[in-house]
């Protein structure tokens, strides 16, 4: 046990504050939380830069974690010795895996009680390229894995290295050096933990300032708090005792009675380390009581506690529940990735709960701002209950190893079945009650999406007039040239109703969208105002352009749809738009492959009669002669929930925005869809208005050249990717 005492004597940053009359870390975190909320309320979207400061602090906090994992694994495993090494490793490994699985199953069971409400979020992320599983978990190059932050691969390699060191004869000097390094890393990590209040402040300010954090959303946090608490209760009263009574002679009540004082002390002090000597004394006392004595017994206890301390198994329940809660909170379904979450949680928890949450948020592409929420709950709530359940976890690991290795105990079927039946029945009743409670108290907000969109209004850089009726056709031949527009100080732009996210009106009747904002910035470059007029019919739009009743419009154009553009002038592409299908969540697998779609006679795809790609899609379907296509006049995405078609053809940008409002639907791009399946978003003008077209093309070129700070890029990130950072 020499290593455990030596490596953790200086590691008191969580405990010293509880015994001295001074401002504690928890107090600083609460202060950071309160100041972050105040700053977010007053700064609003201007608090966005604080997120980058918080990210920098998170990077500093992670700086020493992977080295700590490496050194602690080498020290913990390298100290193991004795003739029963193989049996000890197997019993310790299997019991750890069994507990991990039970912890994870418990977390998933609690996740299943979360209420089924429509969650709306403007969080949308550019998905990073998925790392190959072999690269994440198989350490072909351990130094590359460390550099890239592939924690699972790092853990696998250094577990193998630690085991390889066990039989080495002259390992003592090396382990002493590793111990010295471990103490230095502990001091570094204990210093870096002082950055937590800053992280909480920065992330909280950004979260409050740049999201629609309503009372309903705040009340939804009880889902995590109650689930995490109940998960820890299940761990203490069922999971850990179940394995103890199954593999040892110690009964349920004896185990609970012997360790209850240690658990209570750990919960009050929120400190695991100071309890280790008490746990060891209690384990040795129980060993004598059950007539298990000898040097081998002491060695097994010390080795189990030493290695088990770095496993942080009980932390899996609140960590995994929080990750599942974070996905539920923003409306992201991660149920298909549960196996990956389990493996990633097991390996990253070697670096601690905070590091594991950071890694899992990144792994699932969830909002990094959720880390601030977790850190706040961790210090106010989780740290105490995690410290409490860590004690029986360590004790159970050591007891199982002692009884299996020294007393040669085997699986006890009757105690296992007795406790399993009682425990599973009690837990099932509790989960049903919890699910009913959530349904009654967590209702969500049916107007949440409208509230989110209302908040996205951007201030126009020029005066704006919005008309609600289509202008009358004058049948004239004159049009406003570029010079006329500049002299009149007004440009007339035709917008489309219900054409999200390009042009549409929010619940307050305000015109907004990507094209709306882009035209306003184009007008600002001409030093003129904008008059928006509604024109939803394409043929009327062309006639109004030719007669000079409007100056500018926009259109989704495809190269095979040239007939629509013979009588108008059109600009260079503003955006390239990929197309795909909007389908119900339950039908995603059916529409995942384009060939399967074409060869399925039961499939019907709906499409707007004016959608540019309809004849291309029609040709593909006619060749297959099985799937069907239906053209719908005056069809908008808003009509989808009121129709019975299984799939709807649209652009990715429009489809994704629709799915934000209606989370029961998904946008997919089937594998094998034709490469010609691409539109361009363009401006349209009078065919003779060459001066205006030339200016627009030149302006677009300036906007899209150079860095990522162009107006087109910023507006795309804002309206399409949902990065609600206002100017």
Secondary structure as UniProt FT lines:
FT   HELIX           2..8
FT   TURN            9..10
FT   TURN            13..15
FT   HELIX           16..18
FT   HELIX           25..43
FT   HELIX           44..47
FT   HELIX           49..62
FT   TURN            63..64
FT   HELIX           65..78
FT   TURN            83..84
FT   HELIX           85..111
FT   TURN            112..113
FT   HELIX           133..137
FT   HELIX           142..148
FT   HELIX           151..166
FT   TURN            169..170
FT   HELIX           172..192
FT   HELIX           193..195
FT   HELIX           196..209
FT   HELIX           215..219
FT   HELIX           221..234
FT   HELIX           235..239
FT   HELIX           240..247
FT   HELIX           252..269
FT   HELIX           273..275
FT   HELIX           276..289
FT   TURN            290..291
FT   HELIX           295..309
FT   TURN            310..311
FT   TURN            313..314
FT   HELIX           315..329
FT   TURN            330..331
FT   HELIX           335..337
FT   HELIX           338..348
FT   HELIX           349..351
FT   HELIX           353..363
FT   TURN            364..365
FT   TURN            368..369
FT   HELIX           370..377
FT   HELIX           378..382
FT   HELIX           383..405
FT   HELIX           413..441
FT   TURN            446..447
FT   HELIX           448..454
FT   TURN            455..456
FT   STRAND          464..466
FT   HELIX           482..488
FT   STRAND          490..495
FT   TURN            497..498
FT   TURN            500..502
FT   STRAND          503..505
FT   TURN            507..508
FT   STRAND          511..512
FT   HELIX           514..526
FT   STRAND          529..534
FT   HELIX           538..547
FT   STRAND          552..557
FT   HELIX           559..565
FT   TURN            566..567
FT   STRAND          569..570
FT   STRAND          575..584
FT   HELIX           585..587
FT   TURN            588..591
FT   HELIX           594..598
FT   TURN            601..602
FT   STRAND          604..608
FT   TURN            609..610
FT   TURN            612..613
FT   HELIX           614..624
FT   STRAND          628..632
FT   TURN            633..634
FT   HELIX           637..642
FT   STRAND          647..651
FT   HELIX           652..661
FT   TURN            663..664
FT   STRAND          665..668
FT   TURN            675..676
FT   STRAND          678..685
FT   TURN            687..688
FT   HELIX           690..704
FT   TURN            708..709
FT   HELIX           711..719
//
